[in-house]
């Protein structure tokens, strides 16, 4: 246990569709966190209310995103009070699903024979290649494969899980048998590890543990990424104050804290990068102005990122971009090159190790 005083961060999210990543209301999930005092947060919220002339009991990002209030949003994003004290973790939901598919299959096979695909950049590179080239190489069959994988992860019981696993195998075969593509081998690598999905299903269903895990929920991944971001920045244990979310049950919070403390259980290359989560408290956002600020930032960030995801550019992009966490789960074309993917992973590991 660290003797350093914990850094308190307040968090909220936007674009939360649970594990419904491919057919939800939003294509992007954003987890926002701020490390500011309640007094500073209240001052920011009061100023936003005054500038927008908002009389609503609970001010939301949709008010800031109105054309007449974009200058206020710009002011908030560039506030000196938030400089170096705010982080936005962006999760591209489809890319997150592709990476989850590869990590849950091919990476597990590699892990079983002692190969660390996270250390050599292969996992990130392969997921990126599949994300950018899969739709063009495999057409509708690619999205059908991803949807079958998501359906499997969301199985309500063991019987449904087996049926949906069988359906997933069929989708794999549709591609492997009928499609001739230079990237078919990457799909084949995932198919080779399909048996590992049976163990993942046990965790997803909660068999033998306190309750079902939600390994495909961007909220869990987003919280972890935010905690890692602040560990990197401060080198201190992290205490989390988070808006209430039904997915953040006591059992899942404990699982998350344990996973963050011992990342080497997943990949040996991450040894020494663990984070001590000193506390994790859920609050009603209406009672904490810090969480309210995080809520506004998450909402604005999500709308901007959704436009980026479809190739458009939002007027607030440059301001939002400066707040992006290095631990965001976002497709970057450069990562199709394994060497660049490895360099990115190595940089993140070194940053975390250096702040123990």
C-alpha positions in Angstrom: 0.0 0.0 0.0 1.4 3.4 -1.0 2.1 6.0 1.7 1.4 8.8 -0.7 -1.7 10.9 -0.3 -4.3 9.8 -2.8 -5.3 12.1 -5.6 -9.1 12.6 -5.7 -10.8 12.6 -9.1 -14.5 13.1 -9.9 -15.9 11.3 -12.9 -19.0 10.9 -15.1 -19.6 9.5 -18.5 -21.6 10.0 -21.7 -22.7 7.5 -24.4 -23.4 4.7 -22.0 -25.3 1.9 -23.7 -23.8 -0.8 -21.5 -22.5 -3.8 -23.5 -24.7 -2.8 -26.5 -21.7 -1.4 -28.5 -22.9 -2.0 -32.0 -26.6 -1.1 -31.9 -26.8 1.4 -29.1 -27.7 5.1 -29.2 -24.1 6.3 -29.5 -21.1 5.1 -31.4 -18.7 6.7 -28.9 -18.3 6.4 -25.2 -16.5 9.1 -23.2 -15.3 8.9 -19.6 -14.5 12.3 -18.1 -12.5 13.0 -14.9 -11.4 16.1 -13.1 -9.0 16.7 -10.3 -10.4 20.0 -8.9 -11.8 21.2 -5.6 -15.5 21.5 -4.9 -15.1 25.2 -4.6 -13.5 25.5 -8.1 -16.1 23.2 -9.6 -19.0 25.2 -8.1 -17.5 28.4 -9.5 -17.3 26.8 -13.0 -20.9 25.6 -12.8 -22.1 29.0 -11.6 -20.3 30.7 -14.4 -21.7 28.4 -17.0 -25.2 28.9 -15.7 -24.8 32.7 -15.8 -23.3 32.7 -19.3 -26.0 30.3 -20.7 -28.7 31.9 -18.6 -29.8 28.4 -17.8 -32.6 27.9 -15.2 -32.7 24.1 -15.3 -32.3 22.2 -12.1 -29.6 20.0 -13.6 -27.5 21.6 -16.3 -26.6 19.2 -19.1 -24.2 19.3 -22.1 -27.1 19.7 -24.6 -27.4 23.3 -23.3 -23.7 24.0 -24.0 -23.9 22.4 -27.4 -26.6 24.7 -28.6 -25.1 27.0 -31.3 -25.7 30.1 -29.3 -23.8 28.6 -26.3 -20.8 27.1 -28.1 -18.7 30.0 -27.1 -19.5 29.1 -23.5 -18.5 25.5 -24.2 -15.2 26.8 -25.6 -14.7 28.9 -22.5 -15.2 25.9 -20.2 -12.9 23.6 -22.3 -10.2 26.2 -22.2 -10.7 27.3 -18.6 -7.4 27.8 -16.7 -9.0 26.0 -13.8 -9.1 22.8 -15.8 -5.7 23.0 -17.4 -3.8 19.9 -16.5 -6.8 18.9 -14.2 -9.1 17.3 -16.7 -9.0 14.1 -18.8 -11.3 12.6 -21.4 -11.1 8.9 -22.3 -12.6 8.3 -25.7 -13.8 4.8 -26.5 -14.7 4.0 -30.2 -17.3 1.3 -29.5 -16.8 -0.7 -32.8 -13.0 -0.6 -32.4 -13.4 -1.7 -28.8 -15.5 -4.7 -30.0 -12.9 -5.6 -32.6 -10.1 -5.4 -30.1 -12.1 -7.4 -27.6 -12.7 -10.2 -30.1 -9.0 -10.5 -30.9 -7.9 -10.2 -27.3 -10.4 -12.9 -26.2 -9.3 -15.4 -28.8 -6.0 -15.0 -30.6 -4.2 -13.2 -27.8 -5.3 -15.9 -25.4 -3.8 -18.6 -27.6 -0.5 -16.6 -27.7 -0.6 -16.2 -24.0 -1.0 -19.9 -23.5 2.3 -20.6 -25.3 4.1 -17.8 -23.5 3.9 -15.0 -26.2 2.9 -11.5 -25.0 1.1 -9.9 -27.9 0.7 -6.7 -25.8 4.4 -6.3 -25.4 5.3 -6.7 -29.1 2.4 -4.6 -30.3 0.8 -7.5 -32.3 -2.6 -7.3 -30.5 -3.0 -3.6 -31.1 -1.7 -3.8 -34.7 -4.0 -6.8 -35.6 -7.1 -5.2 -34.1 -6.4 -2.0 -36.0 -5.8 -3.8 -39.3 -9.1 -5.7 -38.8 -11.0 -2.5 -37.9 -9.8 -0.5 -40.9 -9.7 -3.3 -43.5 -12.3 -5.8 -42.4 -15.4 -4.0 -43.8 -13.8 -3.7 -47.2 -12.3 -7.1 -47.3 -15.4 -9.1 -46.0 -18.4 -6.8 -46.7 -21.6 -7.5 -44.7 -20.1 -10.7 -43.3 -17.6 -8.7 -41.2 -20.3 -6.8 -39.3 -22.3 -10.0 -39.0 -19.3 -11.6 -37.3 -19.0 -8.7 -34.9 -22.7 -8.7 -34.0 -22.6 -12.5 -33.4 -19.6 -11.9 -31.0 -21.5 -9.2 -29.2 -24.6 -11.3 -29.0 -22.5 -14.1 -27.5 -21.1 -11.8 -24.8 -24.6 -10.6 -23.9 -26.0 -14.2 -23.5 -28.5 -14.3 -20.7 -27.7 -17.9 -19.7 -25.5 -20.9 -20.4 -27.8 -22.4 -22.9 -28.1 -19.2 -24.9 -24.3 -18.8 -24.7 -23.7 -22.2 -26.3 -26.2 -21.5 -29.1 -24.7 -18.1 -29.8 -21.2 -19.5 -29.7 -22.3 -22.0 -32.4 -23.7 -19.0 -34.4 -20.4 -17.2 -34.0 -18.5 -20.2 -35.4 -20.8 -20.1 -38.4 -20.0 -16.4 -39.0 -16.3 -17.2 -38.8 -16.7 -20.0 -41.3 -18.6 -17.7 -43.7 -15.5 -15.5 -43.9 -12.8 -18.2 -43.8 -14.4 -20.5 -46.4 -15.8 -17.9 -48.8 -13.5 -15.0 -48.7 -10.0 -14.7 -50.1 -8.2 -11.7 -48.6 -4.7 -10.8 -47.4 -6.1 -10.3 -43.9 -8.0 -13.5 -43.7 -5.2 -14.9 -41.6 -6.0 -12.4 -38.9 -9.5 -13.8 -38.7 -8.1 -17.3 -38.7 -5.9 -16.4 -35.7 -9.1 -15.3 -33.9 -10.9 -18.5 -34.9 -8.1 -20.6 -33.5 -8.7 -19.2 -30.1 -12.5 -19.5 -30.1 -12.4 -22.2 -27.4 -11.2 -19.5 -25.0 -14.5 -17.8 -25.3 -16.1 -20.6 -23.2 -14.2 -19.4 -20.1 -15.0 -15.8 -20.9 -18.6 -16.8 -21.1 -18.4 -18.2 -17.5 -17.2 -14.8 -16.3 -19.8 -12.9 -18.4 -22.5 -15.1 -16.9 -21.2 -14.8 -13.4 -20.7 -18.5 -12.8 -18.7 -19.2 -9.7 -18.1 -15.5 -8.9 -20.0 -12.9 -6.9 -21.9 -11.6 -10.0 -21.4 -11.5 -13.8 -18.6 -9.3 -15.0 -19.1 -6.9 -17.9 -15.9 -7.2 -19.7 -17.5 -5.7 -22.9 -18.8 -2.6 -21.1 -16.9 0.5 -22.1 -17.7 2.0 -18.7 -15.5 -0.5 -16.9 -12.7 0.1 -19.5 -13.2 3.8 -19.3 -12.9 4.0 -15.6 -9.7 1.9 -15.7 -8.2 4.2 -18.4 -9.0 7.3 -16.4 -7.4 5.9 -13.3 -4.3 5.0 -15.3 -4.2 8.5 -16.7 -4.2 10.1 -13.3 -1.7 7.6 -11.9 0.6 8.6 -14.8 0.1 12.3 -14.2 0.5 12.3 -10.4 2.3 9.1 -9.4 -0.1 8.8 -6.5 -2.8 6.4 -5.5 -6.2 7.4 -6.9 -9.5 8.0 -5.0 -12.5 8.0 -7.3 -15.8 9.9 -6.8 -18.1 8.7 -9.6 -21.7 9.5 -10.6 -24.0 6.6 -9.7 -24.2 3.9 -12.3 -26.0 0.6 -11.9 -23.1 -1.2 -13.6 -20.7 -0.1 -10.9 -21.7 -2.6 -8.2 -19.5 -3.3 -5.2 -18.3 -6.6 -6.7 -17.4 -5.1 -10.0 -15.6 -2.2 -8.3 -13.5 -4.6 -6.3 -12.7 -6.6 -9.4 -11.7 -3.5 -11.2 -9.5 -2.3 -8.3 -7.8 -5.7 -8.2 -7.3 -5.8 -12.0 -5.7 -2.3 -11.9 -3.4 -3.3 -9.0 -2.3 -6.5 -10.8 -2.2 -5.9 -14.6 0.6 -8.5 -14.9 -2.0 -11.2 -14.6 -3.1 -10.4 -18.1 0.2 -9.5 -19.6 3.7 -10.0 -18.0 4.9 -6.9 -19.8 2.7 -4.7 -17.6 4.5 -5.8 -14.4 5.2 -2.7 -12.3 2.4 -0.6 -13.8 -0.2 -1.3 -11.2 -2.4 1.4 -9.7 -3.6 1.6 -6.1 -7.2 2.7 -6.0 -7.5 4.0 -2.5 -11.2 4.6 -2.5 -14.2 4.4 -4.9 -17.4 6.3 -4.0 -20.6 6.6 -5.9 -22.6 9.8 -5.5 -25.6 11.6 -7.0 -24.2 14.1 -9.5 -26.6 16.7 -8.2 -24.8 16.7 -4.9 -21.3 17.2 -6.2 -20.3 20.1 -8.5 -17.1 18.3 -9.5 -19.1 15.4 -11.0 -21.3 18.0 -12.7 -18.3 19.5 -14.4 -17.2 16.0 -15.5 -20.7 15.4 -16.8 -20.6 18.5 -19.0 -17.2 17.7 -20.4 -18.1 14.1 -21.1 -21.2 15.1 -23.0 -19.5 17.8 -25.1 -16.6 15.4 -25.8 -18.9 12.6 -27.0 -20.7 14.8 -29.5 -17.4 16.1 -30.9 -16.0 12.6 -31.1 -19.0 11.1 -32.8 -18.5 13.6 -35.6 -14.8 12.7 -35.8 -15.8 9.0 -36.0 -17.8 9.6 -39.2 -15.1 11.8 -40.8 -16.5 15.2 -39.9 -15.0 18.0 -37.9 -16.8 19.8 -35.0 -16.0 23.5 -34.2 -14.9 22.4 -30.7 -12.5 19.6 -31.9 -9.3 21.4 -31.2 -10.3 22.3 -27.6 -11.6 18.8 -26.9 -8.6 17.2 -28.4 -6.2 18.8 -25.9 -8.1 17.0 -23.1 -7.8 13.5 -24.6 -6.3 10.8 -22.4 -3.4 8.8 -23.8 -5.3 5.7 -22.7 -8.2 6.2 -25.0 -9.4 3.2 -27.0 -9.5 4.8 -30.4 -8.4 3.5 -33.9 -5.2 5.1 -35.1 -4.1 4.1 -38.6 -0.5 4.3 -37.7 -1.0 1.3 -35.4 -1.5 -0.9 -38.4 2.3 -0.9 -38.4 3.3 -3.4 -35.6 6.4 -1.4 -34.8 4.4 1.8 -34.2 1.9 -0.1 -32.2 4.7 -1.6 -30.1 6.2 1.8 -29.5 2.8 3.2 -28.3 2.4 0.4 -25.9 6.0 0.6 -24.6 5.6 4.4 -24.1 2.4 3.9 -22.0 4.1 1.2 -19.9 7.2 3.3 -19.3 5.1 6.3 -18.3 3.3 4.2 -15.6 6.4 2.5 -14.3 8.2 5.8 -14.0 5.5 7.2 -11.7 5.5 4.5 -9.0 
